[in-house]
Amino acid sequence: MASNQGAKFTLHWLERSRAQRIMWIMEELNLSYEIKTYKRSATGTAPPELKRVHPLGKSPLLEVHPPSAQAITLAESGPIMEYLLDHYGDEKLTPRKFVTGKENQVGGETESWLRYRYFMHYAEGSLMSPIQVQLIMNALKGPAVPFYVRPITGLVATKLGTEFLDEEIKTHFDFLEQQLGSAPDGGPFLCGSDLTAADIQMSIPIIIAFTQQIIDKSQYPALDKYAQRLQTSTGYQKAVQRIEDIQGTKFVPI
């Protein structure tokens, strides 16, 4: 197991949150960490205790306790992952940045690294928003909505999907299917032949899209294989096992 360089980590884990990605990357980096768990309220909101850790009260949150410095609280998946890679990556999960002979030159970056930097931000910056809206629209048509208003909410959800969401989601997933087909070295990951932190970052929206039937497997065969490959990786499986041990129930990406 890799040394934590004297630092201790506490992951503030909220059920049904995206903190699983942080567990995954820490497993890939062989970092030891403690988990502090939180339950959602009956309405699905995070408990107020999380605001004592960070003002927004969101998860994931990672507390880093260096041996001789003040503790650092990190929020948002991307910055947390990049911080861990900066200190503990040792060239793991990050593609080579420059083409040989073009080090530190503008335009000398490898295609793999440019993809890596893009997908690290695209996952939450562009892709997750329409998926979240689709999940809300699905809920508006579901059994949790009182039967006497369901026709109205169902009509709104259907109209929004037809006029906006369907095409938006199709555009994103057509793009991702093409990106896998043109990945450096033939893939099978988005940035090339090796798993990167960008794949871990992208895992949540892609796996949710399949498990929640937002997209059809038959229309996106390359993405379907990619999602399955991610879920069979050792780090992913270790993170899932820890979640299931905490929850006492089967892990469901959401």
Secondary structure, 3 states (H helix, E strand, C coil): CCCCCCCEEEEEEECCCCCHHHHHHHHHCCCCCEEEEECCCCCCCCCHHHHHCCCCCCCCEEEEECCCCCCEEEECHHHHHHHHHHHHCCCCCCCCCECCCCCCCCCCECHHHHHHHHHHHHHHHHHHHHHHHHHHHHHHCCCCCCCCCHHHHHHHHHHHHHHHHHHHHHHHHHHHHHHHHCCHHHCCECCECCCCHHHHHHHHHHHHHHHCCCCCHHHCHHHHHHHHHHHCCHHHHHHHHHHHHHHCCCCCCC
